[in-house]
Amino acid sequence: MSATENEGSSARLLPWTSPDGKPCYVVGDGTGYVWRMADDVECVQLGMADDLLGHADALLAEDRATGAELRYLARRLVESLRDVRRVAESRGGRLARRSEDGASLRRV
């Protein structure tokens, strides 16, 4: 029996990639160190995305934002959107598995 076949275990997409850009996963029941660290990293990423939205609103409200400032903002927004998408994919996958296991959630 493999780890993913153990009752209560599932593979989770982590909020970071390998050095060569490939997805990283952890298999477990949600109580291990790496799983908790992934929760913490996701919280930081979502908080940073929220902060970045505030900075973007403020910068775009100014009529004097330079091209360099706008390019910098665009790069940070792309990074943030990539992080948030990865969090959504990870959480969506876990919700779908929970639904398949008989929970009342349905996949959208």
Sequence and secondary structure as in RCSB ss.txt:
>XXXX:A:sequence
MSATENEGSSARLLPWTSPDGKPCYVVGDGTGYVWRMADDVECVQLGMADDLLGHADALLAEDRATGAELRYLAR
RLVESLRDVRRVAESRGGRLARRSEDGASLRRV
>XXXX:A:secstr
  GGGSTT EEEEEEEE TTS EEEEEESS SHHHHHHHHHHHHHHHHHHHHHHHHHHHHH TT  HHHHHHHHH
HHHHHHHHHHHHHHHHHHHHHHHHHTT S    
